[in-house]
Amino acid sequence: MDVSVLKGAAIVFVISLLFSSGLLWSGWYFKDEMLNTYNRAKAQQKSVASSYVSIDEEKRLVREYLPLFKNLHTNGVFGQERRLNWLETLRSTGEKLKLPGLRYEIDSQDLYVPDYTVNSGTFKIYASQMILNMELVHEIDLLDLLDNLDRRAQGIYNIKSCELIRSPKEVSQEKLDSYVNADCKLMWFNIKKSDGRTIDI
């Protein structure tokens, strides 16, 4: 047997084996790279799809809640308090109801700390206390005044306390007079940013 022939065949075999191994390794490497590229593209596609869903949800929330926010802003719950509106409403209501006497005083606005836990997020609740001293012809005048505040005053308030004292005067049919004195404390609420700045639109 000719050794040179075997030697040549062995060299060709080794070269073929190395070439085949290289092709096999290249194939596995290419497959692995393609799989990684596919997984990255799939993850990116999921992220983009999730972003679109998130954007759609945000747009839906804006459409749903922006009119409510604008209404609260217009009515002084967000933004600046509407103190002049409160006083004008009280004055005109007192004239309409022909109250014998109506005095009011508004304290400066302070941070409001409720008796119960409130999760206000990145906002803080502020409140202004209003003290009302009223001379009423009848107890119903107080309800009428508060009803008028509910309908016409810009803002949200609650009644902290209200004390009615009947006057010892005799009821007269000839003239309207004060037969009930009412002392009430109202709390007008306002929402601001956590740093105390007003929320504007």
C-alpha positions in Angstrom: 0.0 0.0 0.0 1.2 3.4 -0.9 1.7 5.5 2.3 1.6 8.8 0.4 -1.9 8.0 -0.8 -3.0 7.2 2.8 -1.3 10.3 4.0 -3.1 12.5 1.4 -6.4 10.8 2.2 -5.9 11.4 6.0 -5.1 15.1 5.4 -8.2 15.5 3.3 -10.2 13.7 6.0 -8.8 15.9 8.7 -9.5 19.0 6.7 -13.0 17.9 5.9 -13.6 17.0 9.6 -12.4 20.5 10.7 -14.5 22.2 8.0 -17.5 20.2 9.0 -17.0 21.0 12.7 -16.6 24.6 11.8 -19.8 24.5 9.8 -21.6 22.7 12.7 -20.3 25.2 15.2 -21.2 28.2 13.0 -24.7 26.7 12.6 -25.2 26.4 16.3 -23.7 29.9 16.9 -25.9 31.4 14.2 -29.0 29.6 15.6 -28.2 30.8 19.2 -27.6 34.4 17.9 -30.9 34.3 16.0 -32.7 32.9 19.0 -31.3 35.7 21.2 -32.2 38.3 18.6 -35.7 36.9 18.3 -36.1 36.9 22.1 -34.9 40.5 22.3 -37.2 41.6 19.5 -40.1 39.8 21.1 -39.4 41.5 24.5 -39.1 44.9 22.7 -42.4 44.2 20.9 -44.0 43.3 24.3 -42.6 46.5 25.8 -43.9 48.6 22.9 -47.3 46.9 23.1 -47.4 47.5 26.9 -46.5 51.2 26.3 -49.3 51.6 23.8 -51.8 50.0 26.3 -50.5 52.3 29.0 -50.8 55.3 26.8 -54.4 54.3 25.8 -55.2 53.9 29.5 -53.8 57.3 30.3 -55.7 58.9 27.5 -58.9 57.2 28.7 -58.3 58.4 32.3 -57.6 62.0 31.0 -60.8 61.9 28.9 -62.8 60.6 31.9 -61.4 62.7 34.7 -60.2 66.0 33.1 -63.7 67.5 33.0 -64.2 66.6 36.7 -60.8 68.1 37.5 -61.6 71.3 35.6 -64.9 71.6 37.4 -63.2 71.2 40.8 -60.6 73.8 39.7 -63.3 76.2 38.6 -65.0 75.8 42.0 -61.9 76.4 44.0 -61.2 72.9 45.3 -57.9 73.0 43.3 -56.2 76.3 42.6 -56.9 79.5 44.4 -59.7 79.7 47.1 -62.7 81.7 46.1 -63.1 83.8 49.2 -64.7 86.8 47.5 -67.3 84.4 46.0 -68.1 83.0 49.5 -68.5 86.5 51.0 -70.6 87.7 48.1 -72.8 84.6 48.3 -73.3 85.2 52.1 -74.1 88.9 51.6 -76.6 88.3 48.8 -78.2 85.4 50.7 -78.5 87.5 53.8 -80.3 90.2 51.8 -82.6 87.6 50.0 -83.6 86.0 53.3 -83.9 89.4 55.0 -81.8 88.3 58.0 -81.7 90.8 60.8 -78.0 90.3 61.2 -75.1 88.4 59.5 -71.5 88.6 60.5 -68.6 86.5 59.2 -64.9 86.1 59.7 -62.4 83.9 57.8 -59.2 82.7 59.3 -56.0 82.2 57.3 -55.6 79.0 55.5 -53.7 76.2 57.3 -52.7 72.6 56.6 -55.7 70.4 57.5 -55.0 67.3 59.6 -58.2 65.1 59.8 -58.9 62.8 62.7 -58.7 59.8 60.4 -56.0 58.6 58.0 -56.2 60.0 54.5 -54.0 58.9 51.6 -53.5 62.2 49.8 -50.7 61.0 47.6 -48.5 63.9 46.4 -51.1 66.5 47.6 -52.0 68.1 50.8 -55.4 69.3 52.1 -55.7 72.8 53.4 -58.6 74.4 55.2 -59.9 77.9 56.1 -62.2 78.3 59.0 -65.2 80.6 58.6 -67.1 81.8 61.7 -70.7 82.9 61.1 -72.8 84.8 63.6 -76.4 85.0 62.4 -79.6 86.6 63.7 -82.4 84.6 62.3 -86.1 85.1 62.2 -86.7 81.4 62.2 -84.5 78.2 62.4 -85.3 77.4 58.8 -83.3 80.5 57.7 -80.2 78.7 58.7 -81.0 75.7 56.4 -81.9 78.1 53.6 -78.6 79.9 54.0 -76.6 76.7 53.9 -78.6 75.4 51.0 -77.8 78.6 49.1 -74.1 78.2 50.0 -74.2 74.6 48.6 -75.7 75.8 45.3 -73.8 79.1 44.7 -70.6 79.2 46.6 -67.4 78.0 44.8 -65.7 75.4 47.0 -66.3 72.5 49.3 -67.0 73.0 53.0 -68.3 71.1 56.0 -70.0 72.3 59.2 -67.6 72.0 62.1 -70.1 73.1 64.6 -73.4 75.1 64.9 -75.1 76.4 68.0 -78.6 77.9 67.9 -79.9 80.0 70.8 -83.5 81.1 71.0 -84.0 84.8 71.8 -86.2 85.7 74.8 -88.0 88.3 72.6 -91.8 88.0 72.1 -92.8 87.2 68.5 -94.1 90.2 66.7 -96.4 90.0 63.7 -95.8 93.7 62.9 -92.1 93.4 62.0 -89.4 90.9 61.3 -87.0 90.5 64.2 -84.3 88.2 65.4 -85.7 85.3 67.4 -82.9 82.9 67.0 -79.1 83.5 67.2 -76.8 81.0 65.4 -73.1 80.6 65.8 -71.5 78.3 63.2 -68.0 77.3 62.2 -67.4 76.1 58.6 -64.3 74.6 57.2 -63.6 75.4 53.5 -61.2 72.9 51.9 -58.6 73.4 49.3 -56.1 70.9 47.8 -52.5 71.9 46.9 -49.3 70.2 45.9 -47.2 68.7 48.6 -44.9 71.8 48.6 -47.8 74.1 49.2 -48.1 75.4 45.7 -51.5 75.7 44.0 -52.5 73.3 41.3 -53.2 75.2 38.1 -54.3 74.0 34.6 
